[in-house]
Amino acid sequence: MIDTGLKNIPFSPPDLTNAEVEEVIKTIKSGWITTGPKTKEFEKRISEYIGVNKAVCLNSATAAMELTLRILGIGPGDEVITSAYTYTASASIIEHVGARIVLVDTAPNSFEMDYDKLADSITENTKMIIPVDIAGKMCDYDTVFKIVENKKRLFKPNNEVQALFNRIIVMADAAHAFGADQKGIRCGSVADFTCFSFHAVKNLTTAEGGAVVWRNDRGLDDEWLYKQYMLYSLHGQSKDALAKTRKGSWEYDIVYPAYKCNMTDIMASIGLIQINRYKELLERRREIIQIYDESLLPIGIQSLQHYGTNFASSGHLYLARIPGINEHDRNEIIIQMAEAGIACNVHYKPLPMFTAYRNLGFDIKEYPNAKNQYINEITLPLHTLLSDEDVDYVISNLIRIINNL
């Protein structure tokens, strides 16, 4: 075989070891593979890691966000605000519950919402804001909560839970941000509700999966709220499968016609090993980001800042912006990187550029900053299976291709 000198560097493969494999085998051999003891244990580990009372594991972050909207009674006649620069899941859930999607442009040269425009977008119908912790970096929640407090007079609660807050509720789309922190507080303890993803490409994976947590100091009844998530995720059934296995406990009620989005013990068993390894996984991501930064920032390539004096991201994505190029150039760079064996991506194409959101009446011309972020953005491979040599290979090829362009 001829050695072409090309490497094969995938974009974001899962980092799984024999420990995860063995734990899955143990779960399969136990005879209990759906929601059961492993899922409950994983929920406990997540809540302990974050420092909250409860965590709920589901089959995706999307389900976690949508169920939160439904449990809070947000629906037709309500408005929910999120970023125009995000994956569709941040907004599609709003459409699913019948509320109106309100998209906010990013600030100039930023991946975060323009907080002045966020404030201007709030009306008496606004029930929730969904900030997006893109690439694993937490948003400016101090500013978000200041805006919410300043607009408190407009808020009109629809039910007792909303009245408990008596203001717009903040739910973090932290699909990327498990393990991030801000001012010494871990992601999950800052927003009112926080939803995480454990999809195959995420830092911590359960193949598919997600979780939702909520703050301890909002006056919420933890047991009641946890039970609501259980009911909503298991058809509104008053007993889960594990409870029904007890002798003579077959009978159950359907409290309301709900949904099916529970996590299985097979998924949770992967997560239990991943969370044991997570400190080392985060440290390796930080090392890789430092190598990228040291080589790319001095030559003018821009990137989201993952670490600072009072914050640390989860290091989920390396978002590189190439000054002076257009969308065609960016796509050509990605093609040439692929020809060198390097898989790159783009995070994100703004929602108003997609057919589904154009059909809902959104126009990308109203989101110029998001469009400018997108045009020259390339997401480089960032995962814990990369060696330093692999990272150097990515860097040298990117610089070569940009120079030739």
Stockholm file with secondary structure:
# STOCKHOLM 1.0

chainA/1-405         MIDTGLKNIPFSPPDLTNAEVEEVIKTIKSGWITTGPKTKEFEKRISEYIGVNKAVCLNSATAAMELTLRILGIGPGDEVITSAYTYTASASIIEHVGARIVLVDTAPNSFEMDYDKLADSITENTKMIIPVDIAGKMCDYDTVFKIVENKKRLFKPNNEVQALFNRIIVMADAAHAFGADQKGIRCGSVADFTCFSFHAVKNLTTAEGGAVVWRNDRGLDDEWLYKQYMLYSLHGQSKDALAKTRKGSWEYDIVYPAYKCNMTDIMASIGLIQINRYKELLERRREIIQIYDESLLPIGIQSLQHYGTNFASSGHLYLARIPGINEHDRNEIIIQMAEAGIACNVHYKPLPMFTAYRNLGFDIKEYPNAKNQYINEITLPLHTLLSDEDVDYVISNLIRIINNL
#=GR chainA/1-405 SS CCCCCCCCBCSCCCCCCHHHHHHHHHHHHHTCCSSSHHHHHHHHHHHHHHTCSCEEEESBHHHHHHHHHHHTTCCTTCEEEEESSSCTHHHHHHHHTTCEEEEECBCTTCSSBCHHHHHHHCCTTEEEEECBCGGGCCCCHHHHHHHHHHTGGGCCCSSHHHHHHTSCEEEEECTTCTTCEETTEETTSSSSEEEEECCTTSSSCCSSBEEEEECTTSCCCHHHHHHHHHHHHBTTBSSCHHHHTSTTCCCCCBCSCCCBCBCCHHHHHHHHHHHHHHHHHHHHHHHHHHHHHHHHGGGTCEECCCEETTEECCCCCEEEECTTCCHHHHHHHHHHHHHTTBCCBCSCCCGGGSHHHHHTTCCGGGCHHHHHHHHTEEEECCCTTCCHHHHHHHHHHHHHHHHHC
#=GC SS_cons         CCCCCCCCBCSCCCCCCHHHHHHHHHHHHHTCCSSSHHHHHHHHHHHHHHTCSCEEEESBHHHHHHHHHHHTTCCTTCEEEEESSSCTHHHHHHHHTTCEEEEECBCTTCSSBCHHHHHHHCCTTEEEEECBCGGGCCCCHHHHHHHHHHTGGGCCCSSHHHHHHTSCEEEEECTTCTTCEETTEETTSSSSEEEEECCTTSSSCCSSBEEEEECTTSCCCHHHHHHHHHHHHBTTBSSCHHHHTSTTCCCCCBCSCCCBCBCCHHHHHHHHHHHHHHHHHHHHHHHHHHHHHHHHGGGTCEECCCEETTEECCCCCEEEECTTCCHHHHHHHHHHHHHTTBCCBCSCCCGGGSHHHHHTTCCGGGCHHHHHHHHTEEEECCCTTCCHHHHHHHHHHHHHHHHHC
//
